[in-house]
């Protein structure tokens, strides 16, 4: 395919994007036709081909039904990926456009994953195929530079896969949350008996059970998704991105500890029925501020110049009086005395 390097000195607007698209369609009709064929095939098999639930639902419909309740964030993943592509629009515009046959490898992998999902009736495999299909298309049509830029937006589509079964695999988080709430309560003088996953006030004023949904499992995927976007946009080193993203589990735990601890405070100082009822149902607004604060604080610590803080301090220089011979302003100073030469 032909090479079309483009340079850009200003940020691309929506109007400019459509103008560039029209110019590309005119200049590269073969690439445009190929891209249209790929998109059309993808839309047909994902949106209009009923495979799941006894052949009654397409992949798009099944996914939309699965993205409900605690999995509602899955409906935002596609929009976020589109935003990330638009965010890098200037880099995409300036990137060298030269298609690579290597993209066919990823396209074949995506097709095989979709076929494996259809054969085994596992729609999650069909969703897993999407990152490979999009990345392979970008690599095949536009080449390596464009594919490198859209790699993260394509990989981000993995968060579309519902992971409700994760609750049974991470039940131990309930005990972590329960123990942490017990410790915090003791620190401020609220006497609580933390047994297993139960928090019971010693005076009998309230008795709460830390359920699976309250242990951070359901919010873990959403926090991991938010952390992934954060490190992609703010960090410039791969190891920093990996460390901060790996700590997203910790951020989720901290956020849920903060949320549940406020429930204990409301139960103790206001009303137990209010804490276990309407406040519990709407206390999710506490989770994200606490979790985001933990994430940004951890990021700042990771990016501190620790050498600066641990470097040995230089001794302070002793101030020199202007009348001292060591002062350059002193008439007795060698620097202040004129130098004469005899010829």
C-alpha positions in Angstrom: 0.0 0.0 0.0 1.2 3.5 -0.6 2.9 5.6 1.9 1.2 8.9 2.9 3.1 10.7 5.6 1.3 13.7 7.0 2.4 16.5 9.3 0.3 18.6 11.5 1.2 21.7 13.5 -2.2 22.4 15.0 -4.8 20.3 16.9 -7.4 18.7 14.7 -11.0 19.8 15.2 -14.1 17.9 14.3 -14.5 19.8 11.1 -10.9 19.3 10.2 -11.3 15.5 10.9 -14.2 15.2 8.5 -12.2 17.2 5.9 -9.2 14.9 6.3 -11.4 11.8 6.1 -12.9 13.0 2.8 -9.5 13.7 1.5 -8.3 10.3 2.5 -11.3 8.6 0.9 -10.4 10.4 -2.4 -6.7 9.7 -2.2 -6.9 6.1 -1.0 -10.0 4.5 -2.4 -8.6 0.9 -2.1 -7.8 1.4 1.6 -11.2 3.0 2.1 -13.0 0.1 0.4 -11.0 -2.4 2.5 -11.8 -0.6 5.7 -15.5 -0.5 4.8 -15.5 -4.2 4.2 -13.8 -4.9 7.5 -16.3 -2.7 9.4 -19.3 -4.0 7.6 -18.3 -7.6 8.3 -17.7 -6.8 12.0 -21.1 -5.1 12.3 -22.9 -7.9 10.6 -21.5 -10.7 12.8 -21.6 -8.7 16.1 -24.9 -6.8 15.7 -27.1 -8.8 13.4 -26.1 -12.5 13.7 -28.0 -14.2 16.5 -25.8 -16.9 18.1 -26.3 -16.8 21.9 -29.3 -17.8 24.1 -30.6 -20.5 21.8 -29.9 -18.4 18.7 -32.1 -15.5 19.9 -29.4 -12.8 20.7 -26.6 -11.3 18.8 -23.3 -10.5 20.5 -24.2 -6.9 20.9 -27.6 -7.6 22.4 -26.2 -10.2 24.8 -23.5 -7.8 25.9 -25.9 -5.0 26.4 -28.0 -7.3 28.7 -24.9 -8.4 30.6 -23.8 -4.8 31.1 -26.4 -4.1 33.8 -26.3 -3.5 37.5 -22.7 -3.7 38.8 -21.4 -4.3 35.3 -22.9 -1.1 33.9 -19.4 0.4 33.2 -19.1 -2.1 30.3 -21.4 0.2 28.3 -18.9 3.0 28.5 -15.8 1.1 27.4 -16.4 1.6 23.7 -17.0 5.3 24.1 -13.9 5.7 26.2 -11.8 3.8 23.5 -13.2 6.2 20.9 -12.2 9.2 23.1 -8.7 7.8 23.5 -8.3 7.5 19.7 -9.6 11.1 19.3 -7.2 12.2 22.1 -4.3 11.0 20.0 -5.6 12.5 16.8 -2.6 14.7 16.1 -0.2 11.8 16.5 -2.4 9.7 14.2 -2.5 12.5 11.7 1.3 12.8 11.7 2.0 9.1 11.7 3.3 7.4 8.5 0.5 5.5 6.8 1.9 2.3 5.2 -0.2 -0.9 5.6 1.5 -4.0 6.9 0.6 -7.6 6.1 1.4 -8.5 9.8 -2.1 -7.2 10.6 -3.6 -10.3 9.0 -2.1 -12.4 11.9 -4.1 -10.4 14.4 -7.2 -10.5 12.2 -7.0 -14.3 11.9 -6.5 -14.6 15.7 -9.6 -12.4 16.2 -11.7 -14.5 13.8 -10.5 -17.8 15.5 -11.5 -16.4 18.9 -15.0 -15.5 17.6 -15.4 -18.9 16.0 -14.3 -20.6 19.2 -16.8 -18.6 21.2 -19.6 -19.4 18.8 -18.6 -23.1 18.8 -18.4 -23.3 22.6 -21.3 -20.9 23.2 -19.1 -18.5 25.2 -19.9 -14.9 24.2 -17.0 -13.6 26.3 -14.6 -15.2 23.7 -16.4 -13.2 21.0 -15.8 -10.0 23.0 -12.2 -10.9 23.6 -11.8 -11.1 19.8 -12.6 -7.4 19.4 -9.2 -6.0 20.4 -7.4 -8.3 18.0 -9.8 -7.4 15.2 -9.5 -3.7 15.6 -5.8 -3.7 16.1 -5.3 -6.1 13.2 -7.4 -3.8 11.0 -5.4 -0.7 11.9 -2.1 -2.5 11.3 -3.2 -4.0 8.0 -4.7 -0.8 6.6 -2.5 2.0 8.0 0.7 0.3 9.3 2.9 0.0 12.4 3.0 3.6 13.5 -0.8 4.0 13.6 -1.2 0.5 15.2 1.3 1.5 17.9 -0.8 4.6 18.8 -4.1 2.7 18.9 -2.7 -0.3 20.8 -4.0 0.9 24.2 -7.5 1.9 23.0 -7.8 -1.5 21.3 -6.5 -3.4 24.4 -8.8 -1.3 26.6 -11.8 -3.1 25.0 -11.0 -6.1 27.2 -12.9 -4.3 29.9 -16.1 -4.9 27.9 -16.0 -8.6 29.1 -18.3 -9.1 32.0 -16.5 -10.6 35.0 -19.3 -11.3 37.4 -17.8 -14.7 38.4 -14.9 -12.9 39.9 -16.9 -12.5 43.1 -16.5 -16.2 44.1 -12.7 -16.1 43.3 -12.0 -13.2 45.6 -14.1 -13.8 48.7 -11.0 -13.2 50.9 -11.5 -9.5 50.3 -14.5 -9.6 52.6 -12.3 -10.6 55.5 -9.7 -7.9 54.7 -12.4 -5.2 54.6 -14.0 -6.5 57.9 -10.7 -6.5 59.7 -9.8 -3.0 58.5 -13.1 -1.5 59.6 -12.7 -3.1 63.0 -9.3 -1.5 63.4 -10.4 1.9 62.3 -13.5 1.7 64.6 -11.3 0.9 67.6 -9.0 3.8 66.8 -11.9 6.3 67.3 -13.4 4.5 70.2 -16.3 2.7 68.5 -16.4 -0.8 70.1 -17.0 -3.4 67.4 -16.8 -7.2 67.4 -15.4 -8.1 63.9 -16.1 -11.9 63.5 -15.7 -13.4 60.0 -17.5 -11.0 57.7 -19.8 -9.6 60.5 -19.5 -6.2 62.2 -21.4 -6.1 65.4 -21.5 -3.2 67.9 -20.7 -4.3 71.4 -23.6 -2.2 72.7 -26.0 -4.0 70.3 -26.9 -0.8 68.3 -26.1 -2.3 64.9 -25.1 -5.5 63.2 -23.8 -5.5 59.6 -22.7 -8.3 57.3 -20.0 -7.4 54.7 -21.4 -9.0 51.6 -19.5 -9.9 48.4 -20.7 -6.8 46.6 -19.5 -4.6 49.5 -16.0 -6.0 49.5 -14.7 -4.2 46.5 -15.0 -7.0 44.0 -17.8 -5.4 42.0 -16.0 -2.1 41.9 -12.6 -3.6 41.2 -13.2 -3.7 37.4 -14.4 -0.1 37.3 -11.4 1.0 39.3 -9.0 -1.0 37.2 -10.5 0.6 34.1 -10.2 4.1 35.6 -6.6 3.4 36.6 -5.7 2.1 33.1 -6.9 5.3 31.5 -5.2 7.4 34.2 -1.7 5.8 33.7 -2.1 5.9 29.9 -2.7 9.7 29.9 -0.3 10.7 32.7 2.6 8.3 32.9 5.5 8.2 30.4 7.3 5.1 31.6 6.0 1.6 31.1 7.2 0.3 34.5 5.3 3.2 36.2 2.2 2.3 34.3 2.5 -1.3 35.3 3.1 -0.6 39.0 0.2 1.9 39.3 -2.2 -0.4 37.4 -1.2 -3.4 39.5 -2.1 -1.3 42.6 -5.7 -0.7 41.4 -6.8 -3.6 43.6 -5.4 -1.7 46.6 -7.2 1.5 45.5 -10.4 -0.4 45.3 -9.9 -1.8 48.8 -9.1 1.6 50.2 -12.2 3.1 48.5 -14.5 0.5 49.9 -13.0 0.7 53.4 -13.7 4.5 53.3 -17.3 3.9 52.1 -18.1 1.2 54.6 -16.5 3.1 57.5 -18.8 6.0 56.8 -21.7 3.6 57.1 -20.4 2.6 60.6 -20.2 6.3 61.6 -23.7 7.0 60.4 -25.0 3.9 62.3 -23.2 4.9 65.5 -23.9 8.6 65.6 -27.1 9.0 63.6 -29.3 6.0 62.9 -28.6 2.3 62.3 -31.6 1.9 60.0 -30.6 4.9 57.9 -27.0 3.6 57.6 -28.1 0.1 56.6 -30.8 1.4 54.3 -30.8 4.4 52.1 -27.3 5.6 53.0 -25.9 2.1 52.2 -27.6 2.2 48.8 -26.3 5.6 47.8 -22.9 5.5 49.6 -21.2 4.6 46.4 -20.4 8.3 45.9 -17.9 7.9 48.7 -16.0 5.1 47.0 -14.6 6.9 44.0 -13.3 10.1 45.7 -11.4 7.9 48.2 -10.2 5.5 45.6 -9.1 8.3 43.2 -7.3 10.1 46.0 -5.4 6.9 46.8 -4.6 6.4 43.2 -3.3 10.0 42.6 -1.4 10.0 45.9 0.3 6.7 45.0 1.2 8.1 41.6 2.8 11.3 43.2 4.8 9.2 45.5 6.0 7.0 42.7 7.1 10.1 40.7 8.9 11.9 43.4 12.6 12.5 42.9 13.7 10.4 45.8 17.4 11.1 45.1 16.7 14.8 45.8 15.3 13.9 49.3 18.0 11.5 50.3 21.0 13.3 48.8 23.4 14.6 51.5 22.8 18.3 52.1 25.5 20.7 51.3 26.9 22.8 54.3 25.6 26.3 54.3 28.1 28.9 53.2 29.3 31.3 55.8 28.3 34.9 55.0 31.3 37.1 54.2 31.4 40.7 55.4 32.2 43.3 52.7 35.1 44.6 54.9 36.7 41.1 55.1 39.8 40.5 53.0 38.0 37.4 51.6 35.2 39.5 50.2 35.6 40.4 46.5 34.3 43.9 47.4 37.1 44.5 49.9 39.9 46.9 48.7 42.4 44.4 50.2 40.9 41.5 48.2 43.2 40.2 45.5 40.3 40.3 43.1 39.7 44.0 43.9 43.3 45.0 43.4 44.3 46.2 39.9 46.9 44.2 38.1 49.7 46.2 36.4 52.3 45.0 33.9 55.7 46.5 33.2 56.9 46.3 29.6 
